[in-house]
């Protein structure tokens, strides 16, 4: 993680209200015995004894939301980077995730179009490019969409997360299982298959789920966004589930 690059980009990393949901699920642990708890209808399944010498798997989830850049960028970003570095040193099995609102309409966001940024790690000056590059530098591995990510509409979402010339785009997938991107002409071309290994997904792609392998163990990542998205932001052609934003059981089922 390059603090000098983060300093040059100058993107603030502020933690505020969480308006998106990210859940993680361990879907497999390679080379570890798993007890057979029996099939449906088995009244008294015989338990399988797991070797007591098996090392436990400890996963550290470093999660943040509302990376909304502001005037404190030059001070906040290096500090946040330092905190991440210190926490990751404590546990070798670590995920770094964002639950969205990775940028917000502001003077900082629009200053990203200053052509002088072409000479920085941003690569290609444009609205939002600096904000996404800071996430790349911090090592964000996956994100969901927050409401503010759509404040400028789906076309800007596409332009912000997709590679463009020297600009690398979002080097992490955006995951929201309750958003249907097929109905939006700006984002439908960015859809990639669910359940892929994050390291194999090209930059600037969207899906519902993905997998991150941590030291040989596969961790499933499921993203979801606030169902209030159509009423509090500009989701354009993106279809949001559930239709009733307070139907949390339906949201959990997506």
C-alpha angles and dihedrals in degrees: 000000000000113000092186091059091047089051092052093050091045100201118163120229106204124172115219140136116350109230098166135057127229120182128183128204130189102230099174141005111202120219093011123112114241120205117244103232094185134254127283111292096025106133101195111014116192108247119232113227113230117216106264089215091066110117113241117243112236118190123193114204113200106192133174138168140195100038087180108166119226143153094300091064098114092056102033101050098057090045092051089047090053092051092051092049092050094048093047090054089061095060127027091203102068136148122198112203139168126210094205143259085111089164138010132201104270142124088273093055094049092044085067088081091066105122091221086077088070086081093055131073087274086080099193119040115229139126111297098003093110091049093054094044090058088057089051091051092048090053099243105180101193138356139189125219118267122198094257091057086071099043092107094042135258095290090062090046089057094046093047099050100034122087114256120186108300090357110100098206122214107334089200130062124252108230124197116151093187095055120086107207094178090083094057118079093206097053105027092088091056095061117120129183121279121249098031125145106263093226090062097049114102119238119280099022131143130211141142101247140012141174129239119195112217113191091326098318120109117227119193117219121202119187130199134176132211110281087220089073097110093053101041101037143018106273092160110187097355111117113224125206136243102035089211102062092204095054095104094168089060090047091053090051095056 
